[in-house]
Amino acid sequence: MGNTLGGLSSWLIGWWLAKRFPQKGLKDQRQRQALERIGRYGSPALLLSWLPVVGDPLCLAAGWAGVRFSLAMLFIGIGKGIRYAVVIWLSEAALQSLINLNLMR
């Protein structure tokens, strides 16, 4: 949940920047690329918000592009939820493997 709130805070910064400085545009190359991805794929692109380096600029660009808050929250939450579900699943599988190795000895 905290990770989703972090993504939503990036979205909020993008939304605020677009309202406050509409003529400035996004200057960082990663942010421009993220804005292009949002334009191309729409709000489902936020499913990738969990990725390192890419995730925060993607959330910021979504706020800048005017993606609705409710859709941003949905897709950011799903993306980050899937990430942690996979992490938990891999951790449980690794732990079970270790337990099985110890039982075989």
Secondary structure as UniProt FT lines:
FT   HELIX           2..20
FT   TURN            22..24
FT   HELIX           29..41
FT   HELIX           43..48
FT   TURN            49..50
FT   TURN            52..54
FT   HELIX           55..65
FT   HELIX           69..104
//
